[in-house]
């Protein structure tokens, strides 16, 4: 009797679970059906006008399905909102982004590749002006020098974003450009594997970026960012060069920021010459003077964690790195990794404070409160960029508080 009762209880539980899952499954299938309708009625006419054949369109989307696990989706019938969490690493706690074990491993492999591809990297630098260590750092960060295998169907990922993302207007052209890549014979449908953000190949280029900046450097007539190391590395350099990389300049220097210099001076629109920063008491952490060739050139204060972490004076080349990924942390990771590839493992002099644990939705609340007081936070998106950081610092100074220039839970109840 006990066994029979147990079996009946398990059957009842299974029925209950299936009943609970049924509405969710039905909802998912409804989204898939709406996606198919959208492809035919909305996207196909646009693709046809751009020269995409019916054969290519059908092949590209034959196995494509909506991926409901992607971030920042707005399902049919829902309203767009700021999510509580942000999965992308660039927007988490700053200190967590620079794991020493990861940096050390990437730098060690990068040094081996720097020696192995010395001649190739010299030719790339001669043509594009971008140092080999920078190119290798991006390759390492994006796909661990090609060891990370991309597993997503690019047409599923880009299709999901173009259909359901909060950034549909951004992803729709990328989806069309992915079709253009196949239409031109630059890659097959099977080769179009991507990250969850829709980026392609070992240098992780969005389809539109690939079409604009990828180059054929091995001379075989193809821009092969999937398996050709010369094309992969030269395409990264081409991207940076086309965005204004200044030949012969570094990306920046870690510095000590005195308390007398406001952290609200951060940003690419508040630059001063290196000589002026030095006159204000800003010094390199290694004690050396700023290079003589840089003294009359402009530098920009960078504080990714506000006063809770290392401080930097960045050159224009730092913001060229941001053209590859708009995150300050990403660009800093690239610059720091490149330095370690070239000159050995040297950690940041200042530690990273334990900050950045707020929900993204809470940061957005803080941003809206600052906006109501007239501050330019760069948009209430829940992401603490430099405009948000310096606005917090300016508010703190105006209210007689020590400026930290970073979102903190203690500020939620004070900034209204």
N, C-alpha and C positions, 0 to 999 in steps of 0.2 A: 504493500500500500504506500509505503514511504517513497519507493522508487516511482510508482505510478504518479504520485502527487508531484514529485520533483519533475518528471517528464512533462506533465500538464502545465506546471508553472513555467518551464523553459519554453514550451510551445506558445504560451500566452505572451511571454516576454518577446519572443521572436516576432509574433504577429503585431505586437505593439510597436516594435522597432520598425518593422516594414511599413506600418501605417504612418508612422512619423516621418519616414524617409520619402514616402510617396509624393507628398506635396512638393518637397524640395526637388525631387527628380523630375516631376512634371514641370516645375518652374524652369529648371535647367534646359529641358527639352524644348520648352516654349522659346527660350532665348536663342537656342540653336536654330529653330525654325525662323525666327525673326531675322537672325543673322543671314541665313540663306536668302530671304526675301530682300534684305538690304543689299547684298552682293549683286543680285540680278537687277533690281529696280533702280538702285542708286549708284553703286560703284561701277558696274559694267558700262553704262553709257559714258561715264567720265573716262574710264580706261580706254574705251574704243576711240574717243576723240583724241587721246594721247598716242594713238598708233598701236595699241595692244591688240593682238589678234585674238579671236575667240578661242583658238586652240591653246594659246599660252594662258589665257585667263582661266579656262577650264582646268588645265593641268595644275596651275598654281593653287587653286582652291579645292581640288578634288578631295584632299585629306584634311583640309583646314577646319578647325572647330574653335569655337569661343573658349578661351581659357579664363574661367571665372576666379582663378586664384591670383590673378594679377592685381597689383595695387591701384587705387584711385579710379575704380570703375563706378559708373553710375548706371544701375540696371534700369530697364524700361519701367516707367512709372515712379521711379525714385527721384529725389532731388539731390543735386550735388552738395556735398558737405566736406569739411576738412576732417580726415580720419584722425583717430586718436593716436595711432601708431604710425611710424614711418619705417618701412623695412629696409630701404636703401641705406647702405653703410655710411654714405657721405653725410647723412643727416642725423646720425646718432651722437652719443657723447664723444667729444673730440679726441680725448685720450685713447679711447678704444680703437680708433682708426689706425693708430700707429703701433700696432703690436710688434714688439721687438723680435719675436721669433719669426714673424713673417718678413719683416724688413731685413733681418740678417740673412735669411735663406735666399731671398730675392737678390740681395746685393752680392752674395757669394756666387750665385749662378751668373748674374750680370757681369761680374768681373771676368769670368771664364769666357763668356760670349764676346766681351769687349776685346779680349786677346784673339779669339778665334776669327772674328769678323773685322779685324783691324783695318784691312785694306778696303773692304766694302764700306765701312762706316766713314773712312776718310774720304772716299769718293762721294758719298752722300752729303757729308758736311761741305765739301768743296762746291757742290751744286746748290744746296739749299741753305747752307749757313747754320744748320742745327747740329750741335755736338752729338757724338755717338752716345754718350752717357744718357742724354735726355731721351733720345729715341729708344734706347734699350729700357729705360725706366718705364716708359709708357707701355711698351710691349710686355714687360714683366707685370705691371699692374693689371693690364687688361685681361690677359689670358695665361699668365705665368709662363711667358715665352713660348706660347703655343701648346702648353701641356694640358690646359683646360679644354675639354671637348664640349662644343656647343650642342645641345640636344633638342632645342625647341624648333618647331616648324615656324619659320619666319612669317609665313603668310597667316598662320594661326595667331601669332603674337601681334603682328602689326594690324591684322584684321580686327582683333579684339579691341586694341587701343583705338583704332579709327572708328569703330562702331560704338564702343561703350565708355571710352576714357573721358575723364574731365578735360583732357587736352586733345579732343578729336581733331581740331583744326591743325594741330601740329602733326599728328600721326597720319592723317589721310594722304598728304603729299608723299610721305615716306612709303606708304603702301603702294602708291602708284609708281614710285621710283623703283621699288622692288620688282614690280612687274616689268618695268623698262629694262632692268638688268637682265632678266631672263629673255625678254624680247630681242635684245641686241646680241644674245649669245655670250654674254660676259660670264654667266654662271648658269648651271642647270637648276631646275626646281629642287632636285635632290641635294644640291650644294647649299641651298638657302636655309641653313641652320643659323639660329640666332640666340642671343641672350634673352632674358625676359623683357628687356627693354627694346628688342628688335634690332640690336647692333650685330653686324656681320663680320666674319673672319677673325683672324688672329689680332689685328689692331682694333677690333670692335668699332666699326664705322657704320653709322646709319646709312641706309641706301642712298639718300641724297648726298651725304658726305662722300660716300664712295664714288659716286658719279662725278662729283666736282674735283676731288683732290687725290684720288688713288692714281698711281702712275705705274707704268711698265718700266722697271729698272733692269730687268734681266734680258731685255731685248727679244722676247719671244712673241711679242705682239699682243699679249694679254695683261690685264691688270689683275694679277692673281694674289689677292690678300688672304687666300686660304692655305696655300702650301709653298709659295715662293718667298724665301727669306729676303732676297733683294727687293722684291715688290712690297713686302710687308713693311720693312724698315723705311724704305724711301717714301712710301705713301704716308707714313706718320710724319716724316720730315716735311713732305710737301704740304700737308695740312697746316703745320706750324708756320712754315715759311709764308704761305698764302694769307695767314692771319697776322703777319707783321713781325715775325721773330727777328730781333735785332742781332745781327752777326757780331760775335765777339763780346757780348754782354752776358753776365750771369743772370740767374733768376732772382736772387736776393740774398740777404744775410740775417742770421739770428742776432738780435740785439737785446740790450738791457734798457728798458723804458723807465726813466725816473718818474716818481710820483708827481713831479711838477709838470709833466707833459700829459695832457688829457688823452685818455683812450678814445674819446669821441672824435679825435683827429684821423681815425682810420678811414681808408677808402681810396679808390683810384681817382677820385675827384678832389682830393685834398693833398696833393703831392707837394713836396718841398725838395730843394736840392739836398744831396747828401751833406753838403757843407753846412746847410741851415739846420738839418737834423742834428748834426754833430755839435753845432753851437748851442742847441737846446739841451745838450747833455746826453743824447742817445749814443751809445757805444756798442761796438761789436762785442759779442760774448768772449771771443778769443783774445781780446785786448789789442788786436791789430787795428790800424787806421783803415778807413774805407779806401779802396783803390783810388789813386790819384786821377785816373781817367774817368772816374764816376763822380767826382766832387761837384761838378757843375751840372750834372744830370739829375733828373727828378727821381725821387724815391717815394714809396707809398707805405704808410703804416699798415701792418697786417697783424690782427689779433684774433685768431680763430676761436679762442676760448676766452676772449676778453683778457682781463688781468689774471685769470685763473690758469694761464698757460704761457708758453713761449711767445715772445714778440719778434717781429721781423720787419725789416725794411725791404720791400719788394721793388724790383724794376718792372718795366713794361713787359718784359718777357714772362713774368709770372702771370700776367693777365692774358698773354698768348696761350699759356698752358691751360688757362680756364676756358679757352675756346674749344678744347677737347672734351672738357667736362666742367660745367659751370660751378662746381663746388670748390670753395677755398681749400677744404681739406684735401681734395683730390690733387689740386695743383701743388699744394705743399708737399704731399706725399711723393709726387713725381720729382720735384726739385730735391728733396731730402734723399730719396733713393738714388737719384743720379749722382749726388755728391758722394754717397757711400760706395757706389760702384767705382767711381773714379779715384777716391782718396781713402777708402777703407771705412770701417764701421765707426762712425762718430755719432753718438746720440745727441738729442737736443740738450742744451745746457740747463734749461728751466724745465721743471716737471709739469705734467698736465694735471690740473685739479679735477676732482671728482664732481664735475658738473655736466649738465646736458641730459639729466634724467627725466625731464618734464615730458608730458604728452604733447604731441604735435598740436592737438586741438587747444591745449592750454597756452602754448606759445602764440597761437593765432588770437586767442582772447587778449593776451598781453599786447599784441600788435594793434588790434582794433582800439584798445584803450589809448595807446600812444597816438594813433591816428586822430582820434577825437580831440587830442590836445595839440594837434598841428604838426606832429612829427612825421617825417617821411621814412617809413620802415620798409619800403620796397614792396608793399603788398602784404596783406594779412593771410599768408599761406602756411603759417606754422613752421617755417624754416628760418632759423636765425642767421641770416646773411649779414653782411657788414653794415647795411643801413639800419637793420634792427639793433645790432650790437651797439653802434654808436648813438642811436637814439636813446637806448637805455642809459648809456653813460651820461648823455646830456641831461636827461630827466633826473638822474641821481645827483648830479652836480647842482642843478637848479633847486633841489630840495635838501641841500646840505648834507648829502650822503657821499660816502666814498664811492668813486666811480669804478664799477667792475666791468661794465660793458658786456654783460651776458645774461640771458634769461635765467632767473632764479625763482623758485617757488615762493620765496618770501615777498617777491614783488607783486604777486597776483592780487593780493588783497589791498595793496597800496596804490598801484597805478589804476585809476578808474576813469 
